[in-house]
Amino acid sequence: MNTIPDLIPLHDSRPGLRTLLQVEVRDAVPAAACEGEAGVSGSSAAMLDFVASTATLDRYHEIIEPAGWRLNSYRRNPVFQNAHNYGDILFTLGKAVATEVRTIAGAQALCQRIQFATEVNPVARIAYGLYKGGFLNAVSVGFIPLRWEDGQGERGASNADPPSSDSGATRRGAAPRRRYLEQELLEVSAVAIPANPDALALGLKSGAIAKSDLQDTLELLRALMATLVPESNRRSDATEPPNVGAYINQRLDLARELRRVMQKA
């Protein structure tokens, strides 16, 4: 049985893959691509519909079959993060209030309705503006392959999931390098916000995002770094908690990039 190389640990430590999916971004309106969520007011919440993962080749020359998405694990914790940064409140952009596979224009697609946390997180306001304004059109998904077929016709399956008959999707079209027939969705993430200077600059210029959102993000960065290591513990002989140095350096780089974009605006 063939295997998939280069699996990486996902946020729950299970080995899987991450890849980009192009999305069509739509305003969340009644009877749109993803509907049926309860308890959310479409008129007041900052929500967008993402239509993604139709069975087309990605940049790795692979196909992810939309009918093969298994969604229960993701639905139990449907957070929408930035760049797969879990455990960091700064990069919790919102949540998916609906995630399902639907038929769109005669083809199946993974559809999500994302509610952005714009009222409490300035980074979420930036993300919402960039997606709504058309400056970002992709998400990153983390998933565990369950069944797949290589381009030469050799099939594979995870040890936890025995092979089962497919719907004939593997016989459509030219053979890609690999076609994923069944996969468990664990993560959906925005792509590198706000560390995307080109999109930020264009978003500022167009008015899709406000300069005040960048300033609010800088202030939030300062507050988070200040609470990471309390002032009373900052002694020359103090031992830093694990990864504090890397965390601070990453946030300082982010702050410098935000300042640069603001200065050029």
N, C-alpha and C positions, 0 to 999 in steps of 0.2 A: 504493500500500500504506500502510495507516495505521501510525502509530508510537505508542509510549507515552511521554508526557512525564515529566519529573521523575525520571529515573533517577539513582541516586546510586552513587558508587564503593563496592563491597563490599570485604571485607578483602584480596582479591587484586587490587584496583584495577579489576576489570571492572565495567561499569555494570550495575546491577540494581535490585531493589526489596526493601524490608523491610516486613513486615506482621505483625500479631498473629494467632496461631491459638489458639483455645480448646482446651484439652486436658482429657481425662478422665484423672485420675491414679489408677493402680492399683498395689498392691503387686506387686513382681516375684516371681512364683511359677512353678514349672514348668508348662508348657503354657498360659501366659498369652498376652496379646495379641501380644507380641513374644518370640519364642523362637528357639533355635538358635545362640546365641552360644557360643563355646568358651573354656575356660580361666577361667571366672568362677564363683565359688561363690556362689549365691544366698543361702545361709544366713548368710554372713559379710559380704558386701559391702553397702554402702548403695545399693540400686538401686530405681528406680521405673520403671514402664511408663507412657509417655505415648501416648494415642490421640488423634490430631489430624487436622485438615484434611479432614473429610468435606465433601462438596460443598454447603455451606450459605453463605449470604451473610455476608460479614464487614462490619465497620463502614464500609468504603468502598463498600459495595454491589457487591462483586465476589465472584466464585466462583473457587476454585482446585480444579481437578479432581484428586482423589487419584491417579487412574490415570495422570496426566500427569507425576508426579514422576520426574525422572532423578537417581539417587542416587550414581553412581560418584564424582563429584568430592568430595562430602561424605564418603563412606566412606573416602577416602584420608587425611582429616584430621578425624576425627569428634569434635572438641572441643565441649564444652558450656560456653560463656562466659557472663559476666554482661553484659547490655546491650551486646553486640557490642564489648566492650573486648578487642581482640586485642593481644598483645605485653605484657600486664600479668599477671604471675603471680598477683597478688591476686585477679583475676577469672576465673581458670581453675577452674571449678566441678567439672569431671569430663569424662566422655567417653561417647559413645553406643557401647555394645557390640553393639547391633543396630539397624538402620534399614531398614525395608521397608514396602511397601504391602501391606496384608492386608485380607481381607473380615471385617468385624466386624458382627454382627447384620444380615447381608444387604447391608451397604453398605461400600464401600472407604474406607480411612482410612490416613493416614501414621502408622506405629507406630514408637516408639523405646523402647529400654530404656537408661536413663541410669544410669551408675555415678558416684556423687558422691564427690569426693576428700575425704571427711570426716576421714580420718586425718591429713591434712597441711595442710588449709586450713580455717580457722574460718569463712570466708565460705561455703564449700561446706556446712558443717554447718548454717549458718543457712538456706541455700537448701533443703537436704534437709528440714529441719523444717517450713518454710513450705509446701512443696509437699505433703509427706506429711500435714500437719495440715489441708490444704484452704484455706489462707489465700492461696495463689496458684494460679491455674488457667489460665494462658496462657503461651505461649512466643512468641518473636519469630523469624521465619525470614527469611533473606536468600536471594534466588533471582534467576536470570536468566530472564526470559520468552523462550520459544522460539516458541510459537504461542499465539494468543489470538483471541477474537472479541468485538467490541463489541456492545452491546445492540441496535444497529440492524442487526446481521448482518454488518458489515464485518469482514473478517478481517485479521490481521497475522501476520508471522513475522519472526524475526531474520534478518539477512543470512547467518548461519552455518548456518541450519537451514531447508531448503526445506520448504514445506507438505507434509503427508501426510494421508491420510484419517483421521478420528477415529472413535470407536466409537459415535457417536450421542449422546454426552453433551451436546453443544451444543444438542440439540433438547428436552432435558428441562426442563419447568417454565417459569416466567416468565423473560423475558430480563432479566439483571442489567445494570449499567452496563458490566461487562467480565467475560468468563469466560476464565480461563487454561487452555488445553488441554494444554500441554506446558511444563514449567519445570524448570530445573536447580537443584537444592538446593545451596547453598554454606555456609550458616550456620544454626545453631540456637542460640538464646540464651535464658537466663532474663531476666526483665523486672525491671530496676532493683532488684537486691539488692546491698547492704542499704539503699539510699536509698529505702526505702518505709516511712515511719514508721508508717502505720496498720497494715500487715501485721506489722511488727516488734512493735509494741505488743500487738497481739492474740496473736501467737505467743508472746510472753513471758508474757502473762497466762494462757494456756492450758497452758503448759509444753511447747509444741511445740519451742521453742528455749530455750536456757539463757542466763542473764545472762553466764556465763563465756565463751560464744561471742562475745558482743559485746566483752567485755574483751580476749579473744585477738585479735580483729580490730583493735582499737585498737593493741595492741602490734605487730602485724604492719605496720600503717600507719606507725608510728613507725620501725620498722626499715627499711622500704623507702625512706622519705624520707631517712633518714640515709645510706643507701648511694648514693642518687641523685647527690648532690654530696658527695664526700669532704671531711672537715673541713679537710684540708691545702690544698684548692683554694678554700676560702671566703674570698677576699680581696675587699677593696672594689673592686679593679681587675680582678677575674677576670670572664671572659665565661662566662655560663651556657650549657650545652648548649641546643639548640633545644627549646622547649616545656616546659622545666623549671619555669618560673614557673606556667604553667597547670596542670601536673601537680600541683605542691605545693598550689596553691589548691584544686583539686578534692578532693584528699585531706584537706585541712584542713576543708573544708565537710562532707565525709563523717564525719570524726572528731567534729565538733560535733554532727551529727545523731545519731550513735550515743550520745554522752554524754547528749543530751537525752532520748532514749528510755530510757536506763538510769536516769536520775534520776527519771523518772515511773513506772518499774516498781515 
